[in-house]
Amino acid sequence: MLTRSQTQLMHQHTISGKQSWTPLLDCFLITMGLFAVSIILSCASASAESEGGYEHGRLHLPFVGHTTFGKYPPLSDWTELQRVRERPDFAVLGVPNDMGGWVGTQFRSGARMGPRGIREASTLYQFGHKEVFDADTGETYSYGSVLDVGDVDIVHTDQATSLNRTQEAVEAILSANVTPIILGGDHAITAPVCAALQVLQRPVFLVQIDAHLDFVDQRHGVRFGHGNSMRRCLELPHIDSMLQLGIRGVSSTAKSGFQDAAAMGSTVLSVRKVRELGVAAVAEKVPLGAMVYFSIDIDGLDPSIAPGTGTPSHGGFLYYEVKDLLRSIIRRGELVGLDLVEVAPPYDPAGVTTTLAARLLLDAMGFAKAANAGKNTGHAGQPPARGEL
């Protein structure tokens, strides 16, 4: 029989033993709780990532990091495109040349700063999302793989050398089976870019969005300025035909230029006519399955939303109109390249024009990537544009 002192000692030992296990139990419960939380967060992260989230790695806000286009990786030597391990869908090339208006645009110079301004503005749209959801249309798409290959080395006052270097750079991109996305510069750069499309060895359908026809043959001996570019393009044997959209107001091209454009195979539609016909009818003017090159002059859009340009013209397109035209036309054909020109950041300190330009370029890349994916799977994968509803 235990004595009272022994019973008290055992009781104290039992209590002491229970107390010694309490910290271990607490640690076990805490560990299990953390494990459960980690599983929940992991599932949430996986779910978010499947929707293009950025809950892992660097947050990489727009004002952080290097200012390449869309914060995509740089490639300083575009001749290396042939040897990169994973060939990109798009190569972004800047052409900071605004000598096309007889050594300066015909009204206000400054488009040479366009590539730099558009690159900076493009960071607004890159938070690390792998996919983009457009709440307006219900689309979910990605921009594809992209490299920023820098700028053409422009020689100040030497337009011929600068345009030749532009053609060589674009030929290098196309030869690598990569789609060029060109940041202008004034509209003179489109002629050498379209000349480079001969690398494709197939007819190309050219779509221009612009306030001006840019179809002057020559003026004071100048044949390769920003007022001549579309005529020079349509003279190329591989440019099959052209659709010129948004032409309006008092143009830099005389009536004879419009007659010449029609005779050479161009269809010219004003902003009013595009709105009257609707997006679907306009898109049908592009042959189904054609190789399509887009040339977008930012003054094709209304100066109320794109004031930063050398020759603004009232009565232009709005953002959604151009976006819907891009979607519908790209869906019909194969996008083989695109330039966006005449952005002059000095005249728009708020950056409205550059952010619009960047948004349109990213839209076009997303539509092209989605269209290619749809063709590979046998499904179009595109909703109707606003004008088709």
C-alpha positions as CSV (number, residue, x, y, z in Angstrom):
1,M,0.0,0.0,0.0
2,L,1.3,3.5,-1.0
3,T,1.9,5.9,1.7
4,R,0.3,9.4,1.5
5,S,3.7,10.9,0.7
6,Q,4.2,8.4,-2.1
7,T,0.8,9.2,-3.5
8,Q,1.5,12.9,-3.5
9,L,4.8,12.3,-5.2
10,M,3.2,10.2,-8.0
11,H,0.5,12.8,-8.4
12,Q,3.1,15.5,-8.8
13,H,5.1,13.3,-11.3
14,T,1.9,12.7,-13.3
15,I,1.1,16.4,-13.5
16,S,4.8,17.1,-14.3
17,G,4.7,14.5,-17.1
18,K,1.5,16.0,-18.6
19,Q,3.1,19.4,-18.5
20,S,6.2,18.1,-20.3
21,W,4.1,16.8,-23.2
22,T,2.1,20.0,-23.7
23,P,4.8,21.9,-25.7
24,L,5.2,18.9,-28.1
25,L,1.5,18.8,-28.6
26,D,1.4,22.5,-29.3
27,C,4.2,22.2,-31.9
28,F,2.4,19.3,-33.6
29,L,-0.8,21.3,-33.8
30,I,1.0,24.3,-35.1
31,T,2.8,22.3,-37.8
32,M,-0.4,20.6,-39.0
33,G,-2.1,24.0,-39.1
34,L,0.7,25.5,-41.2
35,F,0.7,22.4,-43.5
36,A,-3.1,22.9,-44.1
37,V,-2.6,26.6,-44.8
38,S,0.2,25.9,-47.3
39,I,-2.1,23.4,-49.1
40,I,-4.8,26.0,-49.3
41,L,-2.4,28.7,-50.5
42,S,-0.9,26.3,-53.0
43,C,-4.3,25.5,-54.4
44,A,-5.3,29.1,-54.6
45,S,-2.0,29.9,-56.3
46,A,-2.5,27.1,-58.8
47,S,-6.0,28.4,-59.5
48,A,-4.7,32.0,-59.9
49,E,-1.9,30.9,-62.1
50,S,-4.3,29.0,-64.4
51,E,-6.0,32.3,-64.8
52,G,-2.8,34.2,-65.5
53,G,-2.0,35.2,-61.9
54,Y,1.3,36.4,-60.6
55,E,1.3,35.2,-57.0
56,H,4.7,33.6,-57.2
57,G,8.1,35.2,-57.9
58,R,8.7,38.9,-58.4
59,L,5.7,41.2,-58.5
60,H,7.5,43.2,-61.2
61,L,5.3,46.2,-61.2
62,P,5.3,48.4,-64.3
63,F,7.7,51.0,-62.9
64,V,10.2,48.3,-61.9
65,G,12.9,46.7,-64.1
66,H,14.2,47.3,-67.6
67,T,12.0,49.1,-70.1
68,T,11.9,46.7,-73.0
69,F,8.6,46.3,-74.9
70,G,6.2,44.6,-72.5
71,K,9.2,43.8,-70.3
72,Y,10.0,40.9,-72.7
73,P,13.6,39.7,-72.9
74,P,16.0,41.7,-75.0
75,L,18.1,40.4,-77.9
76,S,20.7,42.9,-78.9
77,D,21.7,41.2,-82.2
78,W,18.7,40.2,-84.3
79,T,20.9,38.1,-86.5
80,E,21.0,35.7,-83.6
81,L,17.3,34.9,-84.0
82,Q,18.2,32.0,-86.2
83,R,20.1,30.4,-83.3
84,V,18.0,31.1,-80.3
85,R,16.9,27.9,-78.5
86,E,13.2,28.7,-78.5
87,R,12.2,30.8,-81.5
88,P,9.7,33.6,-80.5
89,D,6.4,34.3,-82.1
90,F,7.2,38.0,-82.4
91,A,10.2,40.2,-82.6
92,V,9.7,43.9,-81.6
93,L,11.9,46.3,-83.6
94,G,12.1,50.0,-83.1
95,V,12.8,52.3,-86.1
96,P,13.3,55.8,-84.5
97,N,13.4,57.7,-87.8
98,D,11.3,60.8,-88.5
99,M,13.3,62.1,-91.5
100,G,10.5,61.0,-93.9
101,G,8.9,64.5,-94.1
102,W,11.7,66.0,-96.1
103,V,14.1,65.6,-93.1
104,G,11.4,66.0,-90.6
105,T,7.7,65.3,-90.7
106,Q,5.7,67.8,-92.7
107,F,4.2,69.5,-89.7
108,R,5.6,68.4,-86.3
109,S,8.7,66.2,-85.9
110,G,9.2,64.0,-82.9
111,A,8.2,60.5,-84.1
112,R,11.8,59.4,-83.6
113,M,11.0,59.2,-79.9
114,G,8.0,56.9,-80.6
115,P,9.8,53.6,-80.0
116,R,11.1,54.7,-76.6
117,G,7.7,56.1,-75.6
118,I,5.8,53.0,-76.7
119,R,8.2,50.7,-74.9
120,E,7.8,52.6,-71.6
121,A,4.0,52.7,-72.0
122,S,3.8,49.0,-72.7
123,T,5.0,48.2,-69.2
124,L,1.6,49.3,-67.9
125,Y,0.1,46.2,-69.4
126,Q,2.6,43.7,-68.0
127,F,2.1,42.5,-64.4
128,G,3.4,39.0,-65.0
129,H,0.1,37.6,-66.3
130,K,0.5,34.6,-68.5
131,E,-2.9,35.2,-70.0
132,V,-5.2,38.1,-70.6
133,F,-8.9,38.1,-69.9
134,D,-11.0,40.7,-71.8
135,A,-14.1,41.3,-69.8
136,D,-15.7,43.2,-72.7
137,T,-15.7,40.3,-75.1
138,G,-15.1,37.3,-72.9
139,E,-11.8,36.4,-74.6
140,T,-8.9,34.8,-72.9
141,Y,-5.6,34.8,-74.8
142,S,-1.9,35.2,-74.5
143,Y,0.5,37.4,-76.4
144,G,2.8,34.6,-77.3
145,S,6.6,34.5,-76.9
146,V,8.2,37.8,-77.7
147,L,11.8,39.2,-77.9
148,D,12.6,42.9,-78.0
149,V,15.4,43.2,-80.6
150,G,16.2,46.8,-80.1
151,D,16.4,49.6,-82.7
152,V,17.6,50.1,-86.2
153,D,20.8,52.2,-86.1
154,I,19.6,55.4,-87.7
155,V,22.0,57.7,-89.4
156,H,20.8,61.3,-88.9
157,T,20.2,63.2,-92.2
158,D,20.9,60.0,-94.2
159,Q,17.5,58.7,-95.1
160,A,18.7,56.2,-97.7
161,T,21.1,54.5,-95.4
162,S,18.5,54.5,-92.6
163,L,15.8,52.9,-94.8
164,N,18.2,50.3,-96.2
165,R,19.2,49.3,-92.6
166,T,15.5,49.0,-91.8
167,Q,14.9,46.6,-94.6
168,E,17.9,44.5,-93.7
169,A,16.8,44.2,-90.1
170,V,13.2,43.2,-91.0
171,E,14.6,40.7,-93.6
172,A,16.7,39.1,-90.8
173,I,13.6,38.7,-88.6
174,L,11.5,37.2,-91.4
175,S,14.3,34.9,-92.4
176,A,14.2,33.5,-88.9
177,N,10.5,32.7,-89.3
178,V,9.5,35.3,-86.7
179,T,6.8,37.9,-87.1
180,P,8.1,41.5,-86.9
181,I,6.3,44.1,-84.8
182,I,7.6,47.5,-85.8
183,L,7.6,50.7,-83.6
184,G,7.9,53.9,-85.7
185,G,9.2,56.4,-86.5
186,D,7.3,58.2,-89.2
187,H,5.4,56.5,-92.0
188,A,8.4,56.5,-94.4
189,I,9.6,53.4,-92.6
190,T,6.8,51.2,-94.0
191,A,8.2,51.2,-97.5
192,P,11.4,49.3,-96.6
193,V,9.5,47.1,-94.2
194,C,7.2,46.0,-97.0
195,A,10.1,45.6,-99.3
196,A,11.5,43.1,-96.8
197,L,8.3,41.0,-97.1
198,Q,9.7,39.6,-100.4
199,V,11.5,37.1,-98.1
200,L,8.1,35.4,-97.7
201,Q,7.9,34.6,-101.4
202,R,4.2,34.9,-101.4
203,P,1.7,37.8,-102.2
204,V,0.9,40.0,-99.2
205,F,-2.3,42.0,-98.6
206,L,-1.5,45.4,-97.1
207,V,-4.0,47.0,-94.7
208,Q,-3.4,50.7,-93.8
209,I,-5.2,52.6,-91.0
210,D,-4.5,56.3,-91.4
211,A,-5.9,59.7,-91.7
212,H,-3.9,60.3,-94.9
213,L,-3.5,58.4,-98.1
214,D,0.3,58.7,-98.3
215,F,0.2,58.2,-102.1
216,V,2.2,61.1,-103.5
217,D,4.5,59.9,-106.2
218,Q,7.1,62.6,-105.6
219,R,7.3,66.1,-104.3
220,H,10.4,68.3,-104.8
221,G,12.3,65.2,-105.8
222,V,11.4,63.2,-102.7
223,R,10.1,59.7,-103.3
224,F,10.7,58.0,-100.0
225,G,9.1,60.3,-97.5
226,H,6.2,59.7,-95.2
227,G,3.7,61.0,-97.8
228,N,4.9,58.5,-100.5
229,S,5.1,55.3,-98.5
230,M,1.8,53.6,-99.6
231,R,2.5,54.2,-103.3
232,R,6.0,52.8,-102.9
233,C,4.6,49.7,-101.2
234,L,1.9,49.1,-103.8
235,E,4.6,49.3,-106.5
236,L,6.3,46.3,-105.0
237,P,5.5,43.1,-107.0
238,H,4.8,41.0,-103.9
239,I,2.3,43.5,-102.4
240,D,-0.8,42.1,-104.1
241,S,-3.4,44.8,-103.1
242,M,-4.3,47.2,-100.4
243,L,-7.1,48.3,-98.1
244,Q,-6.8,51.9,-96.9
245,L,-9.0,52.7,-93.9
246,G,-9.8,55.9,-92.1
247,I,-8.8,58.3,-94.9
248,R,-10.5,61.6,-94.3
249,G,-10.5,65.4,-94.5
250,V,-8.1,67.5,-96.4
251,S,-5.4,65.0,-97.3
252,S,-1.8,65.6,-98.2
253,T,-2.6,63.6,-101.4
254,A,-4.4,65.3,-104.3
255,K,-7.4,63.8,-106.1
256,S,-5.1,62.3,-108.7
257,G,-3.4,60.3,-106.0
258,F,-6.8,58.7,-105.0
259,Q,-7.4,57.9,-108.7
260,D,-3.9,56.3,-108.9
261,A,-4.5,54.3,-105.8
262,A,-7.7,52.8,-107.1
263,A,-6.1,52.1,-110.5
264,M,-3.2,50.3,-108.8
265,G,-5.5,48.0,-106.8
266,S,-6.3,49.9,-103.6
267,T,-9.7,50.1,-101.9
268,V,-10.0,53.4,-100.0
269,L,-12.6,53.8,-97.2
270,S,-13.2,56.8,-95.0
271,V,-14.1,56.6,-91.3
272,R,-17.7,57.3,-92.2
273,K,-17.8,54.6,-94.8
274,V,-16.2,52.0,-92.4
275,R,-18.9,52.8,-89.9
276,E,-21.6,52.6,-92.5
277,L,-20.4,49.2,-93.8
278,G,-19.6,47.7,-90.4
279,V,-16.5,45.7,-89.3
280,A,-17.6,42.4,-90.8
281,A,-18.2,43.8,-94.3
282,V,-14.9,45.7,-94.2
283,A,-13.0,42.5,-93.1
284,E,-14.5,40.6,-95.9
285,K,-12.6,42.8,-98.4
286,V,-9.5,40.9,-97.2
287,P,-9.1,37.6,-99.1
288,L,-9.7,34.6,-96.8
289,G,-6.4,33.0,-95.9
290,A,-4.3,35.9,-97.3
291,M,-1.0,36.9,-95.8
292,V,-1.8,40.3,-94.2
293,Y,0.5,43.1,-93.2
294,F,-0.9,46.0,-91.1
295,S,0.4,49.5,-91.1
296,I,-1.2,51.7,-88.4
297,D,-0.6,55.4,-88.4
298,I,-1.7,56.6,-85.0
299,D,-3.3,59.7,-86.6
300,G,-5.9,57.2,-88.0
301,L,-7.4,57.4,-84.6
302,D,-9.1,60.6,-83.4
303,P,-6.8,63.2,-81.8
304,S,-9.1,63.3,-78.8
305,I,-7.5,59.9,-77.8
306,A,-4.2,60.2,-79.7
307,P,-3.0,63.8,-79.6
308,G,0.7,62.9,-79.6
309,T,1.3,62.8,-83.4
310,G,2.9,65.0,-86.0
311,T,-0.2,65.5,-88.3
312,P,-3.4,65.1,-86.2
313,S,-6.7,65.0,-88.1
314,H,-10.1,65.2,-86.4
315,G,-12.9,62.7,-87.1
316,G,-10.8,59.6,-86.6
317,F,-11.4,56.1,-85.3
318,L,-11.9,55.2,-81.7
319,Y,-10.0,52.5,-79.9
320,Y,-12.7,49.8,-80.1
321,E,-13.2,50.4,-83.8
322,V,-9.5,49.7,-84.6
323,K,-9.4,46.8,-82.1
324,D,-12.4,45.1,-83.8
325,L,-10.9,45.7,-87.3
326,L,-7.6,44.1,-86.1
327,R,-9.4,41.1,-84.6
328,S,-11.7,40.4,-87.6
329,I,-9.0,40.9,-90.3
330,I,-6.4,38.9,-88.4
331,R,-8.9,36.1,-88.0
332,R,-9.4,36.0,-91.8
333,G,-5.8,35.8,-92.8
334,E,-2.3,35.3,-91.5
335,L,-0.6,38.2,-89.8
336,V,3.0,38.4,-91.2
337,G,3.9,41.8,-89.7
338,L,2.7,45.1,-88.3
339,D,4.0,48.6,-87.9
340,L,2.6,51.4,-85.7
341,V,4.0,54.8,-86.7
342,E,3.8,58.5,-86.2
343,V,3.6,58.5,-82.4
344,A,5.3,61.7,-81.2
345,P,5.5,61.6,-77.4
346,P,6.6,65.3,-77.0
347,Y,3.1,66.5,-77.9
348,D,1.4,64.3,-75.3
349,P,3.0,64.7,-71.8
350,A,0.2,62.6,-70.2
351,G,1.2,59.6,-72.3
352,V,-2.3,58.9,-73.6
353,T,-1.1,58.3,-77.1
354,T,1.8,55.9,-76.2
355,T,-0.4,53.8,-74.0
356,L,-3.0,53.5,-76.8
357,A,-0.3,52.5,-79.2
358,A,1.1,49.9,-76.9
359,R,-2.4,48.5,-76.2
360,L,-3.2,48.1,-79.9
361,L,0.1,46.3,-80.6
362,L,-0.5,43.9,-77.7
363,D,-4.1,43.4,-78.9
364,A,-2.8,42.5,-82.4
365,M,-0.3,40.0,-81.0
366,G,-3.0,38.4,-78.9
367,F,-5.4,38.1,-81.8
368,A,-2.7,36.6,-84.0
369,K,-1.7,34.1,-81.4
370,A,-5.3,33.1,-80.7
371,A,-6.0,32.8,-84.5
372,N,-3.0,30.6,-85.0
373,A,-4.0,28.4,-82.1
374,G,-7.5,28.2,-83.5
375,K,-6.3,27.1,-86.9
376,N,-4.0,24.4,-85.4
377,T,-7.0,23.0,-83.4
378,G,-9.5,23.4,-86.2
379,H,-11.5,26.0,-84.1
380,A,-11.6,29.7,-84.8
381,G,-11.8,30.5,-81.0
382,Q,-12.8,34.1,-81.6
383,P,-16.0,35.9,-80.6
384,P,-17.7,38.2,-83.1
385,A,-16.5,41.7,-83.2
386,R,-18.8,44.5,-82.2
387,G,-19.6,45.4,-85.8
388,E,-20.6,41.7,-86.4
389,L,-23.2,41.4,-83.6
